Amino acid sequence: MSAAIDCKNLKKRFADAVAVDGVSLSIPPGEVFGVVGPDGAGKTTLIRMLCGIIEPSEGVATVLGADVATNIQTVISDIGYMSQRFSLYGDLTVSENIRFFADIHDVPSRELPERARQLLHASRLEPFQSRLAQDLSGGMKQKLALVCTLIHTPKVLFLDEPTTGVDPISRRDFWQILYGLVADGMTLFVSTPYMDEADRCQRLALMNRGRILMCDTPANLRSQMKRTVIEVESITPKMVVPVLAKIEGILAVEAFGQRLHATSDRTMDPEEIRKALISAGLQISDVRGVAPTLEDAFIASLEESEING
């Protein structure tokens, strides 16, 4: 089976900066593929190259077998791309925006009503068809942007952090729509800053400084983490962090509300850590060893990449 998305040694330079540095990926049809990484990692540049918006400095990228550099019109007709700042027209209604984007993509007029009906129903925007886009909530605007991106029924969908700043209910609706599309055979390539969304992907790539550091299933990425994780719970986590970080063997401390995750490259005794924190006059509710989360694995990988250059 041919790959839906394939790139080999993809690079992009801007003046003296390298935004994407030798990325190679092969994504089969129907896969939900995610990319995560810190700001400036190269995620947006990678997506824009795969969509044919910007040309690579080196390497080759194909989408559904079409070279994005030499056969861009074929690529454009088969993909949907929703950027971080998708441009809706605020002075048009929901329905008018959908019709506008349908016209751009030459959607046959006889097919538009049913396509629009299905997408409006899936996005729960049916009651708001006559509302101006500028009067929609943030989550509703994102769902309308997705509907406009999907109106021409693309075979491959690229989404660049599509739910940033969106409320949890709208995020859930957003992903329900996406999973329905993937069930119908669409390939999804999505960048996201949210670990719960990353966990929804079948495979994940972690990017940093333009390179892919890890690429596997979420479960395998967690299992590959070589560090141990100690979870500390306290009603005063900010006071605990500096003391915990100074304990011998602790490499990093990350906060998750009142819970702290301390990672180490050696076996750590939770009871010894608890005693050390209590002796420092801190209020500790619990200290225990836990399985690493996806975020733990990614943070550890980023730290190791920084150390190794």
Secondary structure as UniProt FT lines:
FT   STRAND          5..14
FT   TURN            15..16
FT   STRAND          17..27
FT   TURN            29..30
FT   STRAND          32..36
FT   TURN            39..40
FT   HELIX           43..50
FT   TURN            51..52
FT   STRAND          58..63
FT   TURN            64..65
FT   STRAND          66..67
FT   TURN            68..70
FT   HELIX           72..78
FT   STRAND          79..82
FT   TURN            84..85
FT   TURN            90..91
FT   HELIX           94..104
FT   TURN            105..106
FT   TURN            109..111
FT   HELIX           112..123
FT   HELIX           126..128
FT   TURN            129..130
FT   HELIX           133..135
FT   HELIX           138..150
FT   TURN            151..152
FT   STRAND          156..160
FT   TURN            162..165
FT   HELIX           168..183
FT   TURN            184..185
FT   STRAND          187..191
FT   HELIX           195..198
FT   TURN            199..200
FT   STRAND          203..208
FT   TURN            209..210
FT   STRAND          211..216
FT   HELIX           218..223
FT   STRAND          228..233
FT   HELIX           237..245
FT   TURN            248..249
FT   STRAND          250..256
FT   TURN            257..258
FT   STRAND          259..264
FT   HELIX           270..279
FT   TURN            280..281
FT   STRAND          286..290
FT   HELIX           294..308
//
